Structures are given as C-alpha cells and as structure tokens.
C-alpha cells in the first residue's frame, strides 16, 4: 500500500536571544491509509513541533523549517502557497489541539466554530453548515446537540470541549487526523471515553491517525505503529506489539520500565530515567541520550547513530545492543 503521507529529513529551528534551538533534527516517517501512528516521548522532544512544522503552523519568526519534505498526494506541503495549504488544513488533514479551552474562540458560539470549516472548504450555506454541525456534535456524543450550537465554549466541560474539538476536526471527513495529546488535561474516565470515541470514528470513517502523547498506556491500545522521539529525533520505530514486547533503545526501555504493569508476575518498583532532557542549542552531533544512558560508550559521545533495521519493520538508532550491552555489529 502506498504511503498517504511521507515526511523526510524534517528540521525546524527557533531563533531566541541566545541563538537557535534545534527543535527537530532530521525526522523521517510515513503514514499509510487507515493506519494509526503513535508518536511518543517526554515533553520537549519535538513531537508537536514535528506535526506543526509539517502543517506550516509554526510561527515565523521565531520558528523556521530549514530542511525536509512532507509529501501528501504527490505534493510537498512545505512548498505549497499559503492559500494551497489552507485548502488542505482542516479539510484533508485535520488536527485536534492539546488544550480545548484555548483552541476555541471564546466570543464565538460553538455552532459558528464547528460550521465554519464546512462553509470554507465544502461551500455549504450557513443553514446547511449548522445542520451538519449538529449532526457532528451528535456523532461525538454531545447531548442536546442542536440546542447547544448557540452555547459558548465556557459553557462546556473539559471533556465536552474535547468532543466538540473532535467534531470540528471531522466535519470535512479528513483523510488524516492529527491528535496532539488530546487527553492530557482530562481525568482518567474522560480520557478513556475520548480514546474509545476516536477508535470508533476511525473504524467508521476509515481515516488515518497520528496520535501524539507521552502516555504509552494510551498508545498500547490505539496505535498500529509507534515512533519514539528524543532530542528532536526518532530513536526507535516499530509495530506497537513489537515495541512493547521487545524495546531496544535504552530510552524506550526506560519509558516502559516507568509504567505500572497489570501483567507483572511479581511486584517491582517503578524506575525513573536519571538526568535531564538535552538543551538543543546546537545540532546533535552525538547521541542526545548518551548523558543519561547506562549503556553509553565512547562512540556514543562522538557520533549520532542513524536508524538501522534490527527486524522486520523495527528500526533503532543506537550504537549498543541493549540485550547484550555490547557494540552493535
């Protein structure tokens, strides 16, 4: 199956007073039709900046995409004009943003905001767009959807606002839905409801999903493949079952060891990853995880490893075989 989206060598910098922050440092990945791709990693690793760069949502200045391609339907999203990318954003590629409260305009009604993409991208009349908006709110489980079109964002709870955000993202039946940590600010019960809602809509509508999170528990039951990011780089990628059963990069192992397990045969203490994330004021010319890694050797401090195949559809960027503690051949 051909790739629906193919990103190659994406690099994004931010200009600050002290110099440049190298937020994304050569990220490459692909997405197939109907696939769910998880992107995981701790805060500041470049997850959100990667997809925001791809959709040309990085404020310029201070941000700038300095290299790479993002191919979608034989078009490079990074080379489209502003008008051309606007016709793709919201219509063919939609995004659920991290904070549903700040993502809505507080002085416009929910109905107006959900209907707007339909008027812009689908050419619907105001009446038809509002009717479709009510249908979408019903689809995502908003009680009394038609009556609530005239309500404002502050009149909805956090979970309901996130449902409205999902409805707005799906109004134009996009091929790709990008969810940027959509459950972070919600309690566990509402998180589960949102994840189940997205899974149901994915199966009904057949869209592909990129789900960005630092919660590996959510990804386990949602994604087909997982990209693990650290220091603006993808350091491991594999199918979700393969990654959870055979993590290979020391950082991935550390992330999974920090999770409580229901299938553990004996009690064990959760472990943390010592040290701090890297300060990316220069492009990484060595493994960015080396200061925190228990397997580190001299080569790790001098050269940045590329992703290499270690199994079918399983790649890792590491000089050391974590299973043996020896240099990788």
N, C-alpha and C positions, 0 to 999 in steps of 0.2 A: 504494500500500500504506500502510495506517495505521501511525502510529508505535507501536512497542511501549513505548517509554519517551520521555518528553518533559520535559526539565528547563528551567525558565525562571527567569532572574533570581536564581540561587542566590548567596547571600552568607553567608560564615562568618567570624566574628571569634574571636580568642583573647585572653583577658584575661591580661596579665602585669603585673609591678610597675610598669613604665614607662608603661603604658596599654593600648591594644588593637593587636593585629596583625591587619591586614585581609588574611586569607589567600586568600579567594575573593571576587571583587568583581563579581558580576553575570554568572555563567556561564550560558549557554543552549546546549543541544544536544539532538539527538534520535537515536533508535536504532530501526531497523526490524527486523522479524523476519528472522533468519538472517544479519544483517549483522555485519561485524567493523569496529568503530570504534577507531582508534588515537588515543590522547591522548599527545602528546609535549611535551617541554620540559625545561629543566635542573632540577636539584634545587631545591626551594623555590618552584616556580612555582605550586603549588596543585593538581597533578594528583591526588594521593592524597586530599587533603582534600576535593576535589570529590565523589568517589565515596563516601568515608566519611561525608560530610555527608548525601548522598542516602540512604544506608542507616541513618542515625541511629547511627553508630558513633563519633561524635565525643564524647570525654569532656566532660561538662558538670557543673561548670566544669572547666577554664578555657574550653573552646570553646563556641560557640553559633551556631546557624544563625539569622540575623537577618532573612532575606528569601528569597523564592523559592518555587517549586513543583517537585515531582518527580512527574509523573503516570505511573502504571503501572496498566493495566487500569481506567481511569477512577477511580483512587484516588490521592490525594496522599500519597505516602509520608511527607512531613514532618508530616502531620496525623493519622496513624494512632496508635492507642494502642500502648503497649509490647507488649502481647500480640498485637495485629494485625500489627505489623511483624515480630515474631519468627516468625510463621507464613509470612511471605514470605521473610525472610532464610534462606538455606540450602536452601529448598525450591524457590522460584520464581526467586530471584535469589541466586546463589552467588558466593563470592569466593575467589580464590587470593591469599594474602597474600605479602608481599615476602620474608620470612625464614622458610623452612620449619622451622628449628630452634626458634625462639622461638614459632612459631604452634601447636605441639603441646604438650600437657600431658606433661611428661617422666615422670610417675609413672603414667600410664595406657598400656595396650598400644595398639598401632596398631589392632588389631581393634576394641577398645572405642570408639576415637575415630571410626573410619570408620563403625561401625554405629550410633552414637548418632543422627545425623540421620534414619536410617530408622525408628528406634523413635519419635522425637519427631514427625516430620512425616508418616510413612507408616503409623504404628500397627502396625509389624511386631513380632513376638515376638523375643526375644533370639536364638533359634536361626535364624530366617529372616533377621534382620538380619545376622548373622555370615556366613551363606551368601552373601547378596548382597554383603557387603563383600569376600569372597574373589573373587567374580566381577569386581568393580570393580578390584581390585588386578591381576587377570589382564589386564583390559582395558587398563590403562595400562602393562603390561609388567613387572610385578614377578615375578621367578622364584620358584617355590615359594610362591605367594601364600597358599594355605590354611595352610601351616606357619608363615608369617611373621606371621599375625594375632596371635600371642602375644608377638611381639617388641616392644621399646620404641623410641621414636624415635632414641635414641643408637646403636642397632644398625643404622641405615640410613645410607648415604652421602648427601651433599647432593642429588645428582641423584635418588636413590631417594626421599628425603623429599619432594622436589617432586612426584614422580609420585604418591606417596600423597596429598599435598595436593590434587592434581587429582582423584584418585579420590574423595576425601571431598567435594569440591565438586560432583561429578557424580552422586552416589548417588541423588538425588531427581529426576534429569532436569530441571534448571532450564531456564527459557526464556532467561535471561541469565546469562552467566558473566563476572565481572569479574576480570581478571588484573592484579595490581598489581606490576609489574616482577618477574615470577616467575623470570626467568633471570639476575638481576643478580649473584648470588653464585656462579654456576656457570661452569665452564670452557667454552670455545667449542664443543667437541664435544657436551657435555651440553646446552648451550643449543640447538643445532640439533636434537637429539633431542626436547627438550621442545616446541619450536615445531612440529615435524612431528607430534608426538603430538596437540597441541591442534588443529591443522588437520584431522587425520584424524577426531578425535572431533566437531569442529564439523560436518563433512560428514556423518558417520554419524547424529548426534543432531539436527541442524538447529537448534542453539541460536544465539543472538546473542552476540557477544563485545565487551567493552570491554577493550582491551589498553593498559595504561599503561606507558610506558617513556621513557627518554632515548636509546634506541638506535634511530636512524632506519633502520639496516640491517635490523633485525628487522621493522619495520613495513612496509618496502617489499614484502616477500614474503608478508605476512599480512593486511593491512587492506584494506578497500574504501574507507573514507574516513578522513581524518586531521584532528584538531583540534590546532593548535599553541597552547600556553599560555605566557604570560609575565606575571609580576606579578599572578597571580590572575585573569587574563582570557584568553579565547580571542582571539588576534590574527589567526589565519588558519585557514580550514577549506576543504577541497576533497577531491575524489576523489584516491586515492593517486597515480595516474598523472599527473593534472593538477598536483598539488602538487610532485612530484619533477621534472617537466619544465618547469613554469612557476611557480616560487616567486615570491611577490610582496612579502611583508612583508620588510623588511631583516633581521629576526631569523631568519626562516625561511631566507633566503638564506645568512646566516651559519652556521646549523646545517648546511646541506647542503654548504657550502664547507669545513667542517671534517671531512668524511668522505672517506676514500680511495675512489677510483673505479676499477673494473675496466675501464670502457669509455672511459676518457680516451685521447685520441689523442696527447697529449704529457705529459711529466712536469711536475708542478707541485707547489709547496709547499702543504701544508695551512695554512689560515688560521684564526686564532682570533678570537673576539669580544672586543674590548678592554673593560675596565671590569668592574664587579661587579653582581650582581643587586640590585634595589631593596630597601630596607628599608621594609616596608609598615606603618609605624606610623600612617599616615594613608591614607584612601581616595584612590586615584589620581585627581587632577583634571587631569592632563596625561598624555600618552603615557608609560607607565612605561619604555619602551625609549629615550626621547629622549636620556638622558645617554650612551648607548653607540652611538647611531646616526650613521652617516656622511652620512645624507640629512637630518638634522634642520634644521628651520626654526623661526621664532618661534612659529608656531601650535602646533607640537608640544609646546612647553613651557607652553602655556596651556590647551589643550583636549585632552580624551581622545577619540580618534576612535571611532565606532561601527563595527561590521561592516557593510560595504556589498557589494553584488553587483558583481563585475567580470566574471563569466562565469557560465554555467550551473553551478549547484552549487559555485561558487567565491566565497568571501567573504573580505575582508581589512579590518583596522582600521588604516588608515594614511592620513595626510594627503598623502603624497607618492607619486607614481608612480615606483617604483624603476627602471622601464625607461627613463624619460626624465630622472629627477631633478627633475621639475617638480611643482608642486602638483597634486593630483588634482582633476579637474573634477567 
